[in-house]
Every structure is written in C-alpha cells, then in structure tokens.
Amino acid sequence: GAGGACTCSFLTAMGQNPSPTWLDLLASIRGVLSQKGFTQIPEMSSSRRMDLAGRFEIQSEAGGKQRALIVGINYIGMKGELRGCCNDAKSIKVFLQQRGFRDFRVLTDDGQGDASPTKQNILDGFKWLVDGAKAGDSL
C-alpha cells in the first residue's frame, strides 16, 4: 500500500545500510528522496547532545525494556485525507519487530490498530510507554 515518502526512504536507507551513523542515515534518506523526485529534506532534533558520527541504533541495554507507541492518522473522511500514515505505522512496527521489539500500542484510524488515535488514547499511550521506564530502556 501507499506510504509516506520519508518513512519509505528511511526504511530503504536502513535496508541498504543497517548500521549507519546518524549523518550517513540522514544523507542516505535525502538521497533516496531525491532519487524518487521528492524535495523533502530530512531533519533531526534532539533535547540532548548527540554524536552525529555515532551509530544510529534502536536497542536497549541488556535487560532493558523495548516498548513502542506508534500512531498513524489518515484523517479518514476529512478534507485533506491522507493515504499512507496507517501503512507507515504498520511498516515501522515491522521494522521495530525485526530489531527485537515485542511490546507495542498501535493507534490508527483505519480500524486495524489496537485503538483509535483519540487525544485520550494518545495521552494514555504515552503514560503506558513511560510507565516503569528506567535507564537502558528503548522507548
């Protein structure tokens, strides 16, 4: 099915190089977008200092919890309805499962998630995500 340009480009870039640096990943995503004729420029922000030459990793320390809240909203039936967001949510879940994640909450408005992405369900999802979180967890 359809998917967002940035999500598809991220997954393509990770398929080409499963262990990139942050800088390599951003450059690869940009390259994939450009090859497909998209003009988006991937950006990254962080609330903490990061080593962009360091490896992009999605993993917890040994014994750490791996948990993900994934939200896909297509705005079905609304003006400006989107088509790829719920598919992106499914694709990202598979990506994380391939990296050992087993604990998910998926909120989508296509009826195929665990629940609908209402404000309350999203807030409850964030509470679930951080409940009992400790250093070394991957959330």
Summary of the structure (lengths in Angstrom):
residues: 139
radius of gyration: 16.0
end to end distance: 26.8
largest distance: 46.2
contacts: 367
relative contact order: 0.17
helix: 37%
strand: 12%
